[in-house]
């Protein structure tokens, strides 16, 4: 049996186009309906709306352990699109500039991945949840106001390129807390004297918790409903 008030860790596979907040709202509503009372629920690490994959949801007293899970190593798989940039560094916004990619060789792409492996300085996107003077960076971006976002040290433990099919490049990245894969895409394109944006992203693991262990939020709701129905018919 679950003890959501004492605390549970719920592994959700965040669907495409869902915000992390929407997932939390859905899970909270499902648990509250199951218990017949309200309960505290939160997530341990945001995923962008266009990303899918592992989202750790914590309930009850486990919400006090958020930082513990946020500090865990993250693993991602996805694709970069070379030759075009966007203001958000992903497909959330339309391309704003195009670049030549005819000069880029496979060796240069593989060398670029090595270049970004290890401890590096990274500037988060303007379209991000980074707080500046008490306000989210994306709020400034949406109002057309540019702000200076300071660089921060992050670490990429491994950066593999399993497939190159220009203009698309597939990648597998293991990294530290606070790493923006969208920023990796931007910097990757710049390093190749071109441009790039993130065209797809899935978080496949947070620490020991993998995508294989995760459940779609709708399936989670149905799972709780089935448990409740089983007990009510006994």
Phi and psi in degrees as a GROMACS rama.xvg file:
@    title "Ramachandran Plot"
@    xaxis  label "Phi"
@    yaxis  label "Psi"
@TYPE xy
-84.9829  147.314  UNK-2
-123.913  82.0326  UNK-3
-66.61  -29.1307  UNK-4
-75.5287  -41.3064  UNK-5
-67.086  -35.0105  UNK-6
136.471  129.712  UNK-7
-136.634  149.472  UNK-8
-104.329  121.43  UNK-9
-116.551  124.227  UNK-10
-98.8479  114.482  UNK-11
-112.731  139.177  UNK-12
-91.9979  99.8024  UNK-13
-64.0784  124.911  UNK-14
-72.855  157.341  UNK-15
-60.786  135.235  UNK-16
78.6757  -9.26602  UNK-17
-79.91  138.893  UNK-18
-82.5597  159.264  UNK-19
-61.7081  -35.6604  UNK-20
-63.2915  -39.9934  UNK-21
-64.9055  -36.6498  UNK-22
-64.5347  -45.7275  UNK-23
-59.5156  -44.7974  UNK-24
-60.2728  -43.556  UNK-25
-65.1008  -44.8825  UNK-26
-67.0615  -42.6194  UNK-27
-59.7445  -44.403  UNK-28
-63.5583  -40.4156  UNK-29
-64.525  -43.772  UNK-30
-68.7874  -42.7375  UNK-31
-62.0861  -39.2608  UNK-32
-66.0488  -38.144  UNK-33
-66.4356  -41.2665  UNK-34
-84.3069  -27.4846  UNK-35
82.9182  16.0641  UNK-36
-154.874  160.343  UNK-37
-74.3464  153.764  UNK-38
-148.665  151.478  UNK-39
-80.0577  130.028  UNK-40
-140.828  140.598  UNK-41
-152  170.818  UNK-42
-112.625  156.508  UNK-43
-110.817  58.932  UNK-44
129.199  108.742  UNK-45
-65.6411  145.009  UNK-46
-117.586  137.896  UNK-47
-61.807  154.49  UNK-48
-54.2166  -36.91  UNK-49
-84.1486  -3.63556  UNK-50
-93.6471  154.683  UNK-51
-123.32  174.101  UNK-52
115.333  -159.715  UNK-53
-63.1523  121.449  UNK-54
-130.844  116.221  UNK-55
-84.3861  122.213  UNK-56
-108.989  133.749  UNK-57
-118.765  140.996  UNK-58
-120.06  158.19  UNK-59
55.4326  -133.595  UNK-60
-68.6956  -16.9341  UNK-61
-67.8611  -17.7644  UNK-62
-63.5842  -19.421  UNK-63
-74.8327  -10.4096  UNK-64
-100.809  13.6996  UNK-65
-54.5426  -45.6207  UNK-66
-60.7642  -36.0223  UNK-67
-57.3919  -44.3923  UNK-68
-79.3802  -32.9519  UNK-69
-63.2954  -30.7829  UNK-70
-79.4112  -5.16227  UNK-71
-72.8629  154.692  UNK-72
-61.3684  141.246  UNK-73
-111.845  148.821  UNK-74
-127.038  136.334  UNK-75
-133.524  151.985  UNK-76
-133.839  149.939  UNK-77
173.536  -160.249  UNK-78
-138.47  143.783  UNK-79
-102.734  144.946  UNK-80
-109.712  114.373  UNK-81
-83.9499  147.577  UNK-82
100.3  -7.79685  UNK-83
-141.586  142.116  UNK-84
-116.805  158.143  UNK-85
-133.387  155.013  UNK-86
-58.9681  -32.381  UNK-87
-92.8528  -3.46501  UNK-88
70.3091  7.96358  UNK-89
-142.56  -162.387  UNK-90
-88.9888  9.10601  UNK-91
-66.842  -27.7187  UNK-92
-125.186  159.909  UNK-93
-74.8224  152.401  UNK-94
-56.9659  139.157  UNK-95
-112.907  -19.4607  UNK-96
-147.528  150.166  UNK-97
-118.835  148.195  UNK-98
-135.163  154.806  UNK-99
-73.9092  139.051  UNK-100
-124.113  5.84768  UNK-101
-65.2647  -22.1948  UNK-102
-86.2935  -7.32233  UNK-103
-86.5487  123.089  UNK-104
-100.355  165.219  UNK-105
-61.6298  -39.6162  UNK-106
-62.1823  -41.3173  UNK-107
-64.0378  -36.6961  UNK-108
-66.1511  -45.5983  UNK-109
-66.156  -37.8261  UNK-110
-66.8365  -35.1942  UNK-111
-63.6633  -39.6102  UNK-112
-61.6568  -40.3129  UNK-113
-65.0947  -37.4916  UNK-114
-59.5492  -36.2886  UNK-115
-92.6397  5.48417  UNK-116
-87.0667  133.391  UNK-117
112.029  -163.989  UNK-118
-81.1852  125.863  UNK-119
-138.211  161.651  UNK-120
-91.3512  134.14  UNK-121
-135.879  137.858  UNK-122
-100.929  120.553  UNK-123
-62.2178  158.204  UNK-124
-66.7904  154.452  UNK-125
-61.5194  -36.7701  UNK-126
-87.3899  76.3275  UNK-127
-149.138  171.327  UNK-128
-89.2956  9.14123  UNK-129
-59.7243  134.909  UNK-130
-89.8971  132.074  UNK-131
-131.013  115.347  UNK-132
53.9481  42.5291  UNK-133
78.1199  6.71784  UNK-134
-127.364  143.328  UNK-135
-69.6948  142.851  UNK-136
-58.6828  -37.4553  UNK-137
-66.6234  -24.0994  UNK-138
-68.4204  -39.9615  UNK-139
-63.977  -44.5331  UNK-140
-62.1681  -41.3243  UNK-141
-68.2486  -26.1831  UNK-142
-91.1189  3.81913  UNK-143
81.1796  12.2583  UNK-144
-100.573  122.276  UNK-145
-87.5254  138.168  UNK-146
-128.353  157.483  UNK-147
-87.3693  120.791  UNK-148
-106.986  123.868  UNK-149
-71.9428  147.44  UNK-150
-73.4475  157.823  UNK-151
-140.544  154.613  UNK-152
-83.9163  128.508  UNK-153
-129.251  171.589  UNK-154
-133.451  129.294  UNK-155
-103.674  111.775  UNK-156
-75.6533  -36.2762  UNK-157
-152.268  147.156  UNK-158
-143.363  99.1615  UNK-159
-108.476  146.552  UNK-160
-117.085  91.948  UNK-161
-74.6593  -22.4349  UNK-162
-152.295  138.184  UNK-163
-123.927  116.926  UNK-164
-140.85  72.7393  UNK-165
-49.5999  136.987  UNK-166
-85.639  4.44977  UNK-167
-93.8903  139.554  UNK-168
-128.163  124.74  UNK-169
-87.0365  146.193  UNK-170
-141.999  156.252  UNK-171
-130.194  123.02  UNK-172
-128.319  134.192  UNK-173
-111.772  130.704  UNK-174
-150.958  173.551  UNK-175
-86.8953  171.061  UNK-176
-56.0204  143.733  UNK-177
86.7924  0.829734  UNK-178
-80.2494  126.737  UNK-179
-98.6923  112.506  UNK-180
-66.7741  -29.1538  UNK-181
-61.5109  -38.8466  UNK-182
-69.9843  -34.0344  UNK-183
-60.4766  -42.2907  UNK-184
-60.4156  -47.9976  UNK-185
-58.6128  -49.0553  UNK-186
-68.9761  -32.6373  UNK-187
-62.3136  -45.6163  UNK-188
-63.1923  -42.7229  UNK-189
-62.0496  -41.5479  UNK-190
-61.3383  -29.8262  UNK-191
-91.2105  13.7503  UNK-192
55.9802  42.6044  UNK-193
-147.269  -146.505  UNK-194
-141.906  162.54  UNK-195
-160.175  157.324  UNK-196
-141.192  162.206  UNK-197
-80.0803  121.678  UNK-198
-103.679  -18.0182  UNK-199
-161.008  150.594  UNK-200
-154.363  132.609  UNK-201
-132.419  129.378  UNK-202
-86.1823  118.091  UNK-203
-96.4489  -16.0353  UNK-204
-163.114  148.649  UNK-205
-128.61  110.13  UNK-206
59.0052  -127.06  UNK-207
-86.0679  -5.34026  UNK-208
-91.913  119.669  UNK-209
-112.548  166.854  UNK-210
-60.5907  -29.1787  UNK-211
-65.0386  -22.213  UNK-212
-89.758  -3.61253  UNK-213
-93.0308  160.388  UNK-214
-130.705  140.697  UNK-215
-61.8877  141.078  UNK-216
-57.1723  -33.7674  UNK-217
-68.7848  -39.35  UNK-218
-64.203  -35.0112  UNK-219
-63.4397  -43.9167  UNK-220
-60.8449  -44.971  UNK-221
-64.5259  -36.07  UNK-222
-61.2354  -45.5503  UNK-223
-66.6782  -38.2299  UNK-224
-63.8571  -39.0831  UNK-225
-66.1598  -39.7248  UNK-226
-61.675  -45.1575  UNK-227
-63.1967  -40.9095  UNK-228
-66.7976  -37.2569  UNK-229
-63.7368  -42.4016  UNK-230
-71.2175  -32.9609  UNK-231
-73.5695  -19.7586  UNK-232
-96.8223  -5.51809  UNK-233
